[in-house]
Amino acid sequence: SSATGEIWTGASAQPADGLPIVGRVPGVEGGVVATGYGRHGVLLGALTGKGIADLLVEGRLAEELEPFSPERI
């Protein structure tokens, strides 16, 4: 709580560009991330889950998720 007695809650953090981060973590063997959705995480969870499952099983990120690669950060 703040000094005024107010309580604040917020959505999960987002990167500066406002886009989520989804994919393999560069330089981390076996590292995979799906984060930074802000308030839209609950809406995109199913798509992200499928995308990460495909990445782990097939070894590649779905084309529609490529713009969200951690390599852009």
N, C-alpha and C positions, 0 to 999 in steps of 0.2 A: 504494500500500500504506500501511497505517497504521503507527504507531510500534511496534505489537506484532508486525509482520510479516504480519498478516492481509491478504488481498486480498478486496475486496468488488466485486461487480458487481450491477447492478440493471436493472430494466426501464426503459423510457422514462418520462419524467415525466408526471404527471397534474395537471390543475387541482385546486384545493381542493375542488370539489364531486365529484370522482372521475369525472366524465363526459368523454368525448372532445370535441374541438372540431372541427366539420366545417362548412364552408360558406364564403361570401364574407366577406372581411375588411372590416369597415366602414371607410370612408375611404381605402381603397387600391384604385384602379382596376385591375381584373383580378386582384386578390388573392384567392386561394382557399387554404384550409388544411384539413388533415386530420391532426390530431395529438392527443396527450394520452391515448392508449389504455392507457398503463401496460402491464401484462403481457398484456392481451387483444388487442393489436394484430394479432398473427398470426391470431387467430380471426376478427377483424372486417375484415380487409384486403379480401376480395373484395366484401363489401357496401359498404364505403366506396369502393372503386374504382369500382364501378358508380354509386354515388351522385354522386361527383365527375364522372364522365364524363357523366352525365345533366345535371348542373348546367352543365357547359361546353357541351354540345351543345344542350340544350333551354332553358337559361337559368333553371332553377328547381331548387331542392333538393327531393328526394323528401320527402313528408310525414313519413315515419318518421324522417328525419334532422333535421327542424326543431328538436327539443328540444336538439340539440347545436350550434346556431348560435353563432358567435363573439360575436354581439350580446349573449348572456347574461352574458358576462364583464365 
